[in-house]
Amino acid sequence: AKVMKFMPVMFTVFFLWFPAGLVLYYLANAVIGILQQWYFTRKTEKQYAAAAKG
């Protein structure tokens, strides 16, 4: 859990020297991954709730 607190700081320092396209790619990939995880988690929770009801 402590590592997750420092990751944004570390990535900021790393990306200061990278080309802007790479930073944009990383950001877009991270946002898409977050949305994808949110969607599938929500879908799975609905399926479990429906199965629990019978």
PQR file with spaces between the fields and no chain letter, atoms N, CA, C, O and H, PARSE charges and radii, in Angstrom:
ATOM       1  N    ALA     1       0.821   -1.186    0.000 -0.4000 1.5000
ATOM       2  CA   ALA     1       0.000    0.000    0.000 -0.0000 2.0000
ATOM       3  C    ALA     1       0.870    1.257    0.000  0.5500 1.7000
ATOM       4  O    ALA     1       0.507    2.266   -0.604 -0.5500 1.4000
ATOM       5  N    LYS     2       2.001    1.194    0.668 -0.4000 1.5000
ATOM       6  CA   LYS     2       2.879    2.363    0.696 -0.0000 2.0000
ATOM       7  C    LYS     2       3.454    2.655   -0.690  0.5500 1.7000
ATOM       8  O    LYS     2       3.680    3.811   -1.048 -0.5500 1.4000
ATOM       9  H    LYS     2       2.296    0.374    1.158  0.4000 1.0000
ATOM      10  N    VAL     3       3.687    1.598   -1.461 -0.4000 1.5000
ATOM      11  CA   VAL     3       4.242    1.778   -2.801 -0.0000 2.0000
ATOM      12  C    VAL     3       3.269    2.568   -3.671  0.5500 1.7000
ATOM      13  O    VAL     3       3.685    3.405   -4.472 -0.5500 1.4000
ATOM      14  H    VAL     3       3.504    0.659   -1.170  0.4000 1.0000
ATOM      15  N    MET     4       1.979    2.303   -3.516 -0.4000 1.5000
ATOM      16  CA   MET     4       0.985    2.992   -4.331 -0.0000 2.0000
ATOM      17  C    MET     4       0.932    4.492   -4.035  0.5500 1.7000
ATOM      18  O    MET     4       0.524    5.273   -4.894 -0.5500 1.4000
ATOM      19  H    MET     4       1.641    1.623   -2.865  0.4000 1.0000
ATOM      20  N    LYS     5       1.332    4.896   -2.850 -0.4000 1.5000
ATOM      21  CA   LYS     5       1.357    6.317   -2.513 -0.0000 2.0000
ATOM      22  C    LYS     5       2.494    7.031   -3.236  0.5500 1.7000
ATOM      23  O    LYS     5       2.370    8.207   -3.579 -0.5500 1.4000
ATOM      24  H    LYS     5       1.663    4.261   -2.152  0.4000 1.0000
ATOM      25  N    PHE     6       3.595    6.333   -3.466 -0.4000 1.5000
ATOM      26  CA   PHE     6       4.756    6.958   -4.080 -0.0000 2.0000
ATOM      27  C    PHE     6       4.802    6.796   -5.596  0.5500 1.7000
ATOM      28  O    PHE     6       5.587    7.476   -6.259 -0.5500 1.4000
ATOM      29  H    PHE     6       3.696    5.378   -3.188  0.4000 1.0000
ATOM      30  N    MET     7       3.985    5.918   -6.155 -0.4000 1.5000
ATOM      31  CA   MET     7       4.018    5.682   -7.588 -0.0000 2.0000
ATOM      32  C    MET     7       3.733    6.941   -8.410  0.5500 1.7000
ATOM      33  O    MET     7       4.467    7.197   -9.365 -0.5500 1.4000
ATOM      34  H    MET     7       3.348    5.366   -5.617  0.4000 1.0000
ATOM      35  N    PRO     8       2.713    7.740   -8.095 -0.5600 1.5000
ATOM      36  CA   PRO     8       2.499    8.955   -8.891  0.2800 2.0000
ATOM      37  C    PRO     8       3.702    9.902   -8.865  0.5500 1.7000
ATOM      38  O    PRO     8       4.028   10.528   -9.874 -0.5500 1.4000
ATOM      39  N    VAL     9       4.349   10.002   -7.724 -0.4000 1.5000
ATOM      40  CA   VAL     9       5.532   10.869   -7.620 -0.0000 2.0000
ATOM      41  C    VAL     9       6.656   10.303   -8.468  0.5500 1.7000
ATOM      42  O    VAL     9       7.321   11.044   -9.192 -0.5500 1.4000
ATOM      43  H    VAL     9       4.085    9.494   -6.904  0.4000 1.0000
ATOM      44  N    MET    10       6.874    9.006   -8.386 -0.4000 1.5000
ATOM      45  CA   MET    10       7.942    8.376   -9.168 -0.0000 2.0000
ATOM      46  C    MET    10       7.687    8.524  -10.665  0.5500 1.7000
ATOM      47  O    MET    10       8.604    8.845  -11.421 -0.5500 1.4000
ATOM      48  H    MET    10       6.334    8.404   -7.798  0.4000 1.0000
ATOM      49  N    PHE    11       6.443    8.292  -11.099 -0.4000 1.5000
ATOM      50  CA   PHE    11       6.127    8.415  -12.516 -0.0000 2.0000
ATOM      51  C    PHE    11       6.280    9.857  -12.991  0.5500 1.7000
ATOM      52  O    PHE    11       6.722   10.092  -14.115 -0.5500 1.4000
ATOM      53  H    PHE    11       5.698    8.031  -10.485  0.4000 1.0000
ATOM      54  N    THR    12       5.929   10.800  -12.169 -0.4000 1.5000
ATOM      55  CA   THR    12       6.105   12.204  -12.541 -0.0000 2.0000
ATOM      56  C    THR    12       7.577   12.506  -12.789  0.5500 1.7000
ATOM      57  O    THR    12       7.919   13.164  -13.773 -0.5500 1.4000
ATOM      58  H    THR    12       5.569   10.609  -11.256  0.4000 1.0000
ATOM      59  N    VAL    13       8.441   12.037  -11.915 -0.4000 1.5000
ATOM      60  CA   VAL    13       9.875   12.268  -12.078 -0.0000 2.0000
ATOM      61  C    VAL    13      10.391   11.546  -13.324  0.5500 1.7000
ATOM      62  O    VAL    13      11.178   12.113  -14.082 -0.5500 1.4000
ATOM      63  H    VAL    13       8.164   11.504  -11.116  0.4000 1.0000
ATOM      64  N    PHE    14       9.957   10.307  -13.542 -0.4000 1.5000
ATOM      65  CA   PHE    14      10.408    9.556  -14.723 -0.0000 2.0000
ATOM      66  C    PHE    14       9.957   10.230  -16.011  0.5500 1.7000
ATOM      67  O    PHE    14      10.722   10.315  -16.971 -0.5500 1.4000
ATOM      68  H    PHE    14       9.318    9.847  -12.926  0.4000 1.0000
ATOM      69  N    PHE    15       8.709   10.711  -16.035 -0.4000 1.5000
ATOM      70  CA   PHE    15       8.146   11.246  -17.265 -0.0000 2.0000
ATOM      71  C    PHE    15       8.603   12.660  -17.585  0.5500 1.7000
ATOM      72  O    PHE    15       8.300   13.170  -18.663 -0.5500 1.4000
ATOM      73  H    PHE    15       8.087   10.642  -15.255  0.4000 1.0000
ATOM      74  N    LEU    16       9.312   13.293  -16.693 -0.4000 1.5000
ATOM      75  CA   LEU    16       9.828   14.637  -17.002 -0.0000 2.0000
ATOM      76  C    LEU    16      10.786   14.608  -18.185  0.5500 1.7000
ATOM      77  O    LEU    16      10.899   15.590  -18.918 -0.5500 1.4000
ATOM      78  H    LEU    16       9.559   12.879  -15.817  0.4000 1.0000
ATOM      79  N    TRP    17      11.477   13.485  -18.376 -0.4000 1.5000
ATOM      80  CA   TRP    17      12.466   13.387  -19.441 -0.0000 2.0000
ATOM      81  C    TRP    17      11.988   12.601  -20.654  0.5500 1.7000
ATOM      82  O    TRP    17      12.729   12.465  -21.628 -0.5500 1.4000
ATOM      83  H    TRP    17      11.385   12.687  -17.781  0.4000 1.0000
ATOM      84  N    PHE    18      10.779   12.086  -20.613 -0.4000 1.5000
ATOM      85  CA   PHE    18      10.260   11.323  -21.752 -0.0000 2.0000
ATOM      86  C    PHE    18       9.553   12.251  -22.724  0.5500 1.7000
ATOM      87  O    PHE    18       9.094   13.326  -22.338 -0.5500 1.4000
ATOM      88  H    PHE    18      10.177   12.196  -19.822  0.4000 1.0000
ATOM      89  N    PRO    19       9.464   11.843  -23.983 -0.5600 1.5000
ATOM      90  CA   PRO    19       8.708   12.639  -24.955  0.2800 2.0000
ATOM      91  C    PRO    19       7.228   12.715  -24.565  0.5500 1.7000
ATOM      92  O    PRO    19       6.706   11.820  -23.899 -0.5500 1.4000
ATOM      93  N    ALA    20       6.570   13.777  -24.982 -0.4000 1.5000
ATOM      94  CA   ALA    20       5.168   14.001  -24.598 -0.0000 2.0000
ATOM      95  C    ALA    20       4.261   12.877  -25.095  0.5500 1.7000
ATOM      96  O    ALA    20       3.284   12.539  -24.425 -0.5500 1.4000
ATOM      97  H    ALA    20       6.994   14.503  -25.523  0.4000 1.0000
ATOM      98  N    GLY    21       4.560   12.296  -26.245 -0.4000 1.5000
ATOM      99  CA   GLY    21       3.733   11.219  -26.792 -0.0000 2.0000
ATOM     100  C    GLY    21       3.705   10.007  -25.880  0.5500 1.7000
ATOM     101  O    GLY    21       2.669    9.357  -25.738 -0.5500 1.4000
ATOM     102  H    GLY    21       5.354   12.570  -26.789  0.4000 1.0000
ATOM     103  N    LEU    22       4.819    9.706  -25.270 -0.4000 1.5000
ATOM     104  CA   LEU    22       4.882    8.559  -24.365 -0.0000 2.0000
ATOM     105  C    LEU    22       4.056    8.812  -23.115  0.5500 1.7000
ATOM     106  O    LEU    22       3.380    7.908  -22.622 -0.5500 1.4000
ATOM     107  H    LEU    22       5.660   10.234  -25.385  0.4000 1.0000
ATOM     108  N    VAL    23       4.104   10.018  -22.608 -0.4000 1.5000
ATOM     109  CA   VAL    23       3.308   10.379  -21.432 -0.0000 2.0000
ATOM     110  C    VAL    23       1.819   10.316  -21.783  0.5500 1.7000
ATOM     111  O    VAL    23       1.014    9.817  -20.996 -0.5500 1.4000
ATOM     112  H    VAL    23       4.653   10.752  -23.008  0.4000 1.0000
ATOM     113  N    LEU    24       1.462   10.816  -22.951 -0.4000 1.5000
ATOM     114  CA   LEU    24       0.069   10.771  -23.394 -0.0000 2.0000
ATOM     115  C    LEU    24      -0.400    9.331  -23.548  0.5500 1.7000
ATOM     116  O    LEU    24      -1.520    9.002  -23.157 -0.5500 1.4000
ATOM     117  H    LEU    24       2.116   11.221  -23.589  0.4000 1.0000
ATOM     118  N    TYR    25       0.439    8.472  -24.110 -0.4000 1.5000
ATOM     119  CA   TYR    25       0.106    7.054  -24.257 -0.0000 2.0000
ATOM     120  C    TYR    25      -0.106    6.407  -22.895  0.5500 1.7000
ATOM     121  O    TYR    25      -1.074    5.671  -22.705 -0.5500 1.4000
ATOM     122  H    TYR    25       1.349    8.739  -24.427  0.4000 1.0000
ATOM     123  N    TYR    26       0.786    6.671  -21.949 -0.4000 1.5000
ATOM     124  CA   TYR    26       0.661    6.090  -20.613 -0.0000 2.0000
ATOM     125  C    TYR    26      -0.621    6.560  -19.939  0.5500 1.7000
ATOM     126  O    TYR    26      -1.338    5.760  -19.337 -0.5500 1.4000
ATOM     127  H    TYR    26       1.573    7.268  -22.103  0.4000 1.0000
ATOM     128  N    LEU    27      -0.909    7.845  -20.038 -0.4000 1.5000
ATOM     129  CA   LEU    27      -2.102    8.402  -19.416 -0.0000 2.0000
ATOM     130  C    LEU    27      -3.368    7.804  -20.030  0.5500 1.7000
ATOM     131  O    LEU    27      -4.279    7.399  -19.309 -0.5500 1.4000
ATOM     132  H    LEU    27      -0.327    8.495  -20.526  0.4000 1.0000
ATOM     133  N    ALA    28      -3.422    7.751  -21.344 -0.4000 1.5000
ATOM     134  CA   ALA    28      -4.598    7.185  -22.013 -0.0000 2.0000
ATOM     135  C    ALA    28      -4.771    5.715  -21.657  0.5500 1.7000
ATOM     136  O    ALA    28      -5.890    5.265  -21.410 -0.5500 1.4000
ATOM     137  H    ALA    28      -2.682    8.080  -21.930  0.4000 1.0000
ATOM     138  N    ASN    29      -3.682    4.968  -21.628 -0.4000 1.5000
ATOM     139  CA   ASN    29      -3.743    3.556  -21.286 -0.0000 2.0000
ATOM     140  C    ASN    29      -4.220    3.359  -19.848  0.5500 1.7000
ATOM     141  O    ASN    29      -5.004    2.449  -19.577 -0.5500 1.4000
ATOM     142  H    ASN    29      -2.773    5.333  -21.829  0.4000 1.0000
ATOM     143  N    ALA    30      -3.765    4.185  -18.943 -0.4000 1.5000
ATOM     144  CA   ALA    30      -4.176    4.084  -17.543 -0.0000 2.0000
ATOM     145  C    ALA    30      -5.663    4.396  -17.384  0.5500 1.7000
ATOM     146  O    ALA    30      -6.368    3.694  -16.659 -0.5500 1.4000
ATOM     147  H    ALA    30      -3.128    4.924  -19.163  0.4000 1.0000
ATOM     148  N    VAL    31      -6.142    5.438  -18.052 -0.4000 1.5000
ATOM     149  CA   VAL    31      -7.554    5.809  -17.945 -0.0000 2.0000
ATOM     150  C    VAL    31      -8.436    4.711  -18.540  0.5500 1.7000
ATOM     151  O    VAL    31      -9.458    4.354  -17.954 -0.5500 1.4000
ATOM     152  H    VAL    31      -5.569    6.009  -18.641  0.4000 1.0000
ATOM     153  N    ILE    32      -8.054    4.181  -19.685 -0.4000 1.5000
ATOM     154  CA   ILE    32      -8.832    3.103  -20.299 -0.0000 2.0000
ATOM     155  C    ILE    32      -8.835    1.872  -19.401  0.5500 1.7000
ATOM     156  O    ILE    32      -9.868    1.218  -19.258 -0.5500 1.4000
ATOM     157  H    ILE    32      -7.224    4.472  -20.161  0.4000 1.0000
ATOM     158  N    GLY    33      -7.709    1.549  -18.800 -0.4000 1.5000
ATOM     159  CA   GLY    33      -7.635    0.407  -17.888 -0.0000 2.0000
ATOM     160  C    GLY    33      -8.517    0.584  -16.666  0.5500 1.7000
ATOM     161  O    GLY    33      -9.165   -0.364  -16.223 -0.5500 1.4000
ATOM     162  H    GLY    33      -6.870    2.080  -18.916  0.4000 1.0000
ATOM     163  N    ILE    34      -8.545    1.793  -16.117 -0.4000 1.5000
ATOM     164  CA   ILE    34      -9.405    2.074  -14.962 -0.0000 2.0000
ATOM     165  C    ILE    34     -10.874    1.928  -15.339  0.5500 1.7000
ATOM     166  O    ILE    34     -11.644    1.312  -14.602 -0.5500 1.4000
ATOM     167  H    ILE    34      -8.019    2.563  -16.477  0.4000 1.0000
ATOM     168  N    LEU    35     -11.264    2.486  -16.472 -0.4000 1.5000
ATOM     169  CA   LEU    35     -12.654    2.377  -16.912 -0.0000 2.0000
ATOM     170  C    LEU    35     -13.042    0.929  -17.199  0.5500 1.7000
ATOM     171  O    LEU    35     -14.146    0.500  -16.866 -0.5500 1.4000
ATOM     172  H    LEU    35     -10.639    2.986  -17.070  0.4000 1.0000
ATOM     173  N    GLN    36     -12.144    0.190  -17.808 -0.4000 1.5000
ATOM     174  CA   GLN    36     -12.405   -1.214  -18.106 -0.0000 2.0000
ATOM     175  C    GLN    36     -12.581   -2.015  -16.816  0.5500 1.7000
ATOM     176  O    GLN    36     -13.495   -2.834  -16.721 -0.5500 1.4000
ATOM     177  H    GLN    36     -11.247    0.539  -18.078  0.4000 1.0000
ATOM     178  N    GLN    37     -11.742   -1.796  -15.852 -0.4000 1.5000
ATOM     179  CA   GLN    37     -11.844   -2.504  -14.573 -0.0000 2.0000
ATOM     180  C    GLN    37     -13.141   -2.139  -13.859  0.5500 1.7000
ATOM     181  O    GLN    37     -13.805   -3.008  -13.295 -0.5500 1.4000
ATOM     182  H    GLN    37     -10.999   -1.131  -15.929  0.4000 1.0000
ATOM     183  N    TRP    38     -13.500   -0.873  -13.881 -0.4000 1.5000
ATOM     184  CA   TRP    38     -14.741   -0.427  -13.254 -0.0000 2.0000
ATOM     185  C    TRP    38     -15.947   -1.101  -13.905  0.5500 1.7000
ATOM     186  O    TRP    38     -16.847   -1.573  -13.210 -0.5500 1.4000
ATOM     187  H    TRP    38     -12.961   -0.167  -14.339  0.4000 1.0000
ATOM     188  N    TYR    39     -15.966   -1.146  -15.238 -0.4000 1.5000
ATOM     189  CA   TYR    39     -17.083   -1.742  -15.971 -0.0000 2.0000
ATOM     190  C    TYR    39     -17.230   -3.222  -15.635  0.5500 1.7000
ATOM     191  O    TYR    39     -18.332   -3.677  -15.325 -0.5500 1.4000
ATOM     192  H    TYR    39     -15.236   -0.762  -15.803  0.4000 1.0000
ATOM     193  N    PHE    40     -16.140   -3.975  -15.692 -0.4000 1.5000
ATOM     194  CA   PHE    40     -16.223   -5.409  -15.448 -0.0000 2.0000
ATOM     195  C    PHE    40     -16.516   -5.732  -13.985  0.5500 1.7000
ATOM     196  O    PHE    40     -17.179   -6.727  -13.691 -0.5500 1.4000
ATOM     197  H    PHE    40     -15.245   -3.606  -15.943  0.4000 1.0000
ATOM     198  N    THR    41     -16.032   -4.909  -13.080 -0.4000 1.5000
ATOM     199  CA   THR    41     -16.349   -5.117  -11.665 -0.0000 2.0000
ATOM     200  C    THR    41     -17.835   -4.896  -11.429  0.5500 1.7000
ATOM     201  O    THR    41     -18.483   -5.676  -10.731 -0.5500 1.4000
ATOM     202  H    THR    41     -15.494   -4.101  -13.319  0.4000 1.0000
ATOM     203  N    ARG    42     -18.365   -3.842  -12.006 -0.4000 1.5000
ATOM     204  CA   ARG    42     -19.789   -3.551  -11.862 -0.0000 2.0000
ATOM     205  C    ARG    42     -20.641   -4.659  -12.476  0.5500 1.7000
ATOM     206  O    ARG    42     -21.641   -5.071  -11.889 -0.5500 1.4000
ATOM     207  H    ARG    42     -17.838   -3.209  -12.573  0.4000 1.0000
ATOM     208  N    LYS    43     -20.252   -5.136  -13.644 -0.4000 1.5000
ATOM     209  CA   LYS    43     -20.985   -6.204  -14.329 -0.0000 2.0000
ATOM     210  C    LYS    43     -20.956   -7.494  -13.514  0.5500 1.7000
ATOM     211  O    LYS    43     -21.974   -8.175  -13.390 -0.5500 1.4000
ATOM     212  H    LYS    43     -19.440   -4.801  -14.121  0.4000 1.0000
ATOM     213  N    THR    44     -19.804   -7.828  -12.965 -0.4000 1.5000
ATOM     214  CA   THR    44     -19.659   -9.046  -12.176 -0.0000 2.0000
ATOM     215  C    THR    44     -20.477   -8.964  -10.889  0.5500 1.7000
ATOM     216  O    THR    44     -21.103   -9.947  -10.493 -0.5500 1.4000
ATOM     217  H    THR    44     -18.977   -7.275  -13.065  0.4000 1.0000
ATOM     218  N    GLU    45     -20.479   -7.810  -10.237 -0.4000 1.5000
ATOM     219  CA   GLU    45     -21.263   -7.644   -9.016 -0.0000 2.0000
ATOM     220  C    GLU    45     -22.754   -7.813   -9.293  0.5500 1.7000
ATOM     221  O    GLU    45     -23.468   -8.401   -8.480 -0.5500 1.4000
ATOM     222  H    GLU    45     -19.971   -7.011  -10.559  0.4000 1.0000
ATOM     223  N    LYS    46     -23.229   -7.311  -10.418 -0.4000 1.5000
ATOM     224  CA   LYS    46     -24.641   -7.483  -10.774 -0.0000 2.0000
ATOM     225  C    LYS    46     -24.965   -8.949  -11.011  0.5500 1.7000
ATOM     226  O    LYS    46     -26.032   -9.419  -10.616 -0.5500 1.4000
ATOM     227  H    LYS    46     -22.649   -6.834  -11.078  0.4000 1.0000
ATOM     228  N    GLN    47     -24.056   -9.675  -11.652 -0.4000 1.5000
ATOM     229  CA   GLN    47     -24.289  -11.095  -11.899 -0.0000 2.0000
ATOM     230  C    GLN    47     -24.330  -11.876  -10.594  0.5500 1.7000
ATOM     231  O    GLN    47     -25.174  -12.758  -10.431 -0.5500 1.4000
ATOM     232  H    GLN    47     -23.189   -9.293  -11.973  0.4000 1.0000
ATOM     233  N    TYR    48     -23.444  -11.570   -9.672 -0.4000 1.5000
ATOM     234  CA   TYR    48     -23.451  -12.254   -8.372 -0.0000 2.0000
ATOM     235  C    TYR    48     -24.721  -11.922   -7.583  0.5500 1.7000
ATOM     236  O    TYR    48     -25.279  -12.789   -6.909 -0.5500 1.4000
ATOM     237  H    TYR    48     -22.759  -10.854   -9.804  0.4000 1.0000
ATOM     238  N    ALA    49     -25.169  -10.688   -7.667 -0.4000 1.5000
ATOM     239  CA   ALA    49     -26.389  -10.302   -6.960 -0.0000 2.0000
ATOM     240  C    ALA    49     -27.598  -11.029   -7.541  0.5500 1.7000
ATOM     241  O    ALA    49     -28.479  -11.466   -6.802 -0.5500 1.4000
ATOM     242  H    ALA    49     -24.715   -9.984   -8.214  0.4000 1.0000
ATOM     243  N    ALA    50     -27.637  -11.157   -8.863 -0.4000 1.5000
ATOM     244  CA   ALA    50     -28.752  -11.860   -9.500 -0.0000 2.0000
ATOM     245  C    ALA    50     -28.718  -13.350   -9.158  0.5500 1.7000
ATOM     246  O    ALA    50     -29.768  -13.957   -8.948 -0.5500 1.4000
ATOM     247  H    ALA    50     -26.921  -10.802   -9.464  0.4000 1.0000
ATOM     248  N    ALA    51     -27.539  -13.937   -9.099 -0.4000 1.5000
ATOM     249  CA   ALA    51     -27.416  -15.354   -8.763 -0.0000 2.0000
ATOM     250  C    ALA    51     -27.784  -15.605   -7.296  0.5500 1.7000
ATOM     251  O    ALA    51     -28.325  -16.660   -6.964 -0.5500 1.4000
ATOM     252  H    ALA    51     -26.686  -13.444   -9.269  0.4000 1.0000
ATOM     253  N    ALA    52     -27.497  -14.653   -6.436 -0.4000 1.5000
ATOM     254  CA   ALA    52     -27.817  -14.812   -5.017 -0.0000 2.0000
ATOM     255  C    ALA    52     -29.325  -14.760   -4.785  0.5500 1.7000
ATOM     256  O    ALA    52     -29.845  -15.422   -3.887 -0.5500 1.4000
ATOM     257  H    ALA    52     -27.058  -13.797   -6.706  0.4000 1.0000
ATOM     258  N    LYS    53     -30.021  -13.972   -5.599 -0.4000 1.5000
ATOM     259  CA   LYS    53     -31.475  -13.888   -5.455 -0.0000 2.0000
ATOM     260  C    LYS    53     -32.174  -15.148   -5.947  0.5500 1.7000
ATOM     261  O    LYS    53     -33.273  -15.481   -5.503 -0.5500 1.4000
ATOM     262  H    LYS    53     -29.598  -13.435   -6.329  0.4000 1.0000
ATOM     263  N    GLY    54     -31.525  -15.836   -6.860 -0.4000 1.5000
ATOM     264  CA   GLY    54     -32.104  -17.092   -7.325 -0.0000 2.0000
ATOM     265  C    GLY    54     -32.633  -16.989   -8.659  0.5500 1.7000
ATOM     266  O    GLY    54     -33.156  -17.967   -9.194 -0.5500 1.4000
ATOM     267  H    GLY    54     -30.633  -15.566   -7.221  0.4000 1.0000
